[in-house]
Amino acid sequence: MATDQPMQLRKLAHIHLGVDGGAEKFFVRLAGALARKGVEQIAFIRPDRPWRDELAKHCDVREMKFSRSHIKRHLIRWTIARQISAFGATATLGWMSPASKWLPKPRPGMRTFLRLGDWPDGFHTYGNVQDLIGNTPEIIRQAIEMGWPESRAHVISNFVDPLPANIAPVKRADFNTPEDATILIHLGRFVGRKRFDLVVKAIAGLPESVHAWLIGDGELLEETKALAVSLGVTDRVHFLGWQRDPSPFLKSADILLCPTDEEPLGNIVLEGWNAGLPVVATASPGPSWLIDDGINGLLSRCGDVNALTASIRRVLSSEVLRQALVQGGDAKLAAQYSEVGVVKAYDRLLTSPRHA
């Protein structure tokens, strides 16, 4: 019987300048998984991040102020490089493009990587990046088309933690939602590409027993609320704000929506599968890669509210389809997006010989 091979990676440094969102959640999740495998880690982050204490359970956290001043920038990079060297890291992993400008120069015994969870926006700050990691093939495809060497570009996707059995679903009554309602849930930043407006418009065309929980915050929040007012669905569209842990809300919902226009991955698809929900999405790059239409989710054209509404109606009208999508999502999550597989992929890459 096959057994797990011991981790080759022993010491890893992270640089992460993010605030609070899906990338940050996965960062903490990966750090925890690596720590459980015996990898020592240090992380350089901005001060007062809301996930700082959770991250500190898994690695040594170094809070720093990342100045844009030309002189201070060189001092900060030198300080980071010195601390990484003293720590003895054999790899440094930057998270998203803003971290690239703070990566130390690679040296014998220490390689540098940059992980992207969104589209590349140019390589002008990538001078110290040896290899790119994208969490979808489309991200890497775009990077290669822009001129990044294919031999130094790799795909490693995300994983999600199983929901703890003791997490109780939120009470629907606490959010003015009837107990017998069917709840559609969508999570993310209220920005254009997330298309919260499509959910509001879909609700207007669905039975009155269908409600929507919209979780998040952002620049288009008030505009989306105004849309709900104009369509007369304020009693069925509930704005629940940003939630650090959406698990109790997912456990209380019925259908996960991912109606985005430009989604590199669609981590909420994984979250929906993880919570045992059928997933209804639009065919942006990430969901199209994750979802086998009709097997573990339903896909419709981006921006087409009628097609999105029709997909939702299909799930509402067929318990057989709903169960099939849930089972399909669970199977794909276990087969391709498990913690074990993703951690092994990082271990192989971060300890592999450098390609020219």
C-alpha positions, -999 to 999 in steps of 0.1 A, spaced: 0 0 0 13 34 -9 24 58 19 29 95 20 64 106 12 80 129 38 81 166 28 113 178 11 105 214 19 118 224 53 118 262 55 97 286 35 93 324 36 61 341 24 55 377 14 18 387 13 5 423 11 -32 415 9 -60 428 30 -89 403 35 -105 380 9 -103 347 -8 -65 349 -15 -58 356 21 -80 327 33 -61 303 11 -28 318 22 -36 310 58 -50 276 48 -19 266 29 4 278 57 -15 256 81 -13 226 59 24 230 54 30 235 91 12 202 98 37 186 75 66 200 95 75 230 73 89 259 92 76 292 79 80 330 82 56 355 67 60 392 60 27 410 60 13 445 65 3 454 101 -31 448 116 -44 422 91 -76 406 105 -62 371 97 -28 378 114 -35 358 146 -48 328 127 -17 329 105 5 331 136 -7 297 147 13 282 117 43 304 112 64 333 125 47 365 114 68 396 107 46 427 103 61 455 82 52 488 66 58 486 29 67 521 18 65 533 -18 94 557 -12 122 547 -36 149 548 -8 128 531 18 117 504 -7 153 493 -11 158 493 27 127 472 32 137 447 5 172 445 21 157 439 55 134 412 42 163 395 23 185 396 54 158 380 76 150 353 51 187 345 49 190 343 87 159 321 88 175 298 63 146 296 39 152 275 8 123 291 -10 104 324 -9 68 326 -21 53 360 -30 15 362 -31 1 383 -60 19 409 -81 23 435 -54 46 411 -35 69 408 -65 87 440 -58 97 429 -23 111 394 -33 148 391 -25 172 381 -52 174 344 -57 207 328 -46 222 294 -44 201 274 -20 171 298 -21 146 301 -50 119 326 -55 83 320 -67 53 343 -72 17 329 -69 -10 346 -90 -47 341 -83 -57 368 -108 -47 378 -143 -10 390 -148 -7 427 -154 28 429 -167 62 418 -155 79 452 -147 83 443 -110 92 406 -116 129 410 -117 135 387 -88 108 362 -97 122 328 -109 89 309 -114 52 318 -116 25 297 -100 -11 303 -112 -41 287 -96 -57 281 -130 -44 272 -165 -59 304 -179 -38 326 -157 -7 308 -168 -18 308 -205 -21 346 -204 13 349 -187 30 328 -214 12 348 -241 26 380 -225 61 366 -228 67 346 -196 88 315 -202 66 284 -203 93 263 -185 90 287 -155 52 287 -153 31 262 -133 -5 255 -123 -14 245 -88 -49 251 -77 -66 257 -43 -80 234 -18 -107 240 9 -109 227 44 -138 204 52 -165 222 71 -163 212 108 -192 191 119 -198 214 148 -205 245 128 -242 253 131 -260 270 102 -271 306 109 -307 311 118 -326 324 88 -349 344 110 -319 365 121 -317 377 85 -354 383 78 -356 351 57 -385 326 60 -376 291 72 -392 276 41 -375 299 16 -350 286 -10 -318 306 -5 -294 315 -33 -260 326 -19 -234 347 -37 -201 359 -20 -174 383 -30 -165 420 -35 -192 443 -49 -173 451 -81 -185 450 -117 -171 416 -127 -187 398 -97 -222 406 -112 -242 408 -80 -267 427 -102 -275 395 -121 -286 378 -88 -309 407 -80 -324 406 -115 -327 368 -114 -346 370 -81 -372 393 -98 -379 365 -123 -381 336 -98 -409 325 -74 -415 346 -43 -403 317 -22 -367 322 -35 -345 346 -16 -309 357 -21 -282 362 4 -255 385 -9 -223 384 13 -196 410 8 -188 447 6 -174 470 -21 -179 500 -43 -211 488 -60 -229 478 -28 -252 509 -27 -259 506 -64 -269 470 -60 -292 479 -32 -308 506 -53 -313 480 -81 -332 458 -56 -354 487 -47 -362 495 -83 -371 459 -90 -393 456 -59 -374 427 -44 -359 443 -13 -379 418 9 -362 389 -9 -326 402 -14 -307 403 18 -273 421 21 -254 404 48 -221 424 47 -186 410 48 -183 377 67 -148 365 77 -162 330 80 -191 323 55 -194 286 66 -225 290 88 -242 309 59 -233 283 33 -247 256 56 -280 274 58 -282 281 20 -296 260 -8 -279 269 -40 -244 285 -45 -243 311 -74 -211 322 -92 -224 346 -119 -192 364 -126 -180 378 -159 -142 375 -154 -133 349 -127 -98 334 -128 -107 305 -105 -139 310 -86 -129 298 -52 -166 301 -42 -173 271 -65 -150 250 -43 -167 265 -12 -201 256 -25 -190 220 -33 -174 218 1 -207 228 18 -227 203 -2 -245 228 -23 -255 226 -60 -235 252 -80 -250 274 -107 -224 296 -125 -217 316 -156 -191 304 -180 -162 327 -171 -127 311 -173 -124 297 -138 -158 282 -134 -156 268 -169 -124 250 -159 -138 237 -126 -173 227 -136 -183 199 -159 -217 213 -170 -246 191 -159 -223 168 -138 -211 189 -109 -227 223 -117 -246 242 -143 -230 268 -166 -247 296 -186 -235 325 -208 -218 354 -189 -241 384 -184 -272 365 -196 -298 369 -167 -324 348 -186 -300 319 -190 -288 322 -153 -325 322 -142 -332 292 -163 -304 272 -147 -317 281 -113 -351 270 -122 -337 236 -134 -323 230 -100 -355 242 -82 -376 219 -103 -356 186 -100 -345 171 -68 -327 144 -88 -306 170 -106 -299 188 -74 -286 156 -58 -266 147 -88 -248 181 -89 -240 178 -52 -226 144 -55 -206 154 -86 -192 184 -69 -182 164 -38 -165 138 -60 -144 164 -80 -134 182 -49 -121 150 -33 -103 139 -65 -86 171 -76 -88 198 -49 -77 180 -18 -52 193 7 -30 163 3 -27 167 -35 -21 205 -34 5 204 -7 24 176 -25 24 198 -57 38 228 -38 64 205 -22 75 191 -55 77 226 -72 94 245 -44 121 219 -40 126 212 -77 158 221 -96 157 255 -113 149 255 -150 168 279 -172 
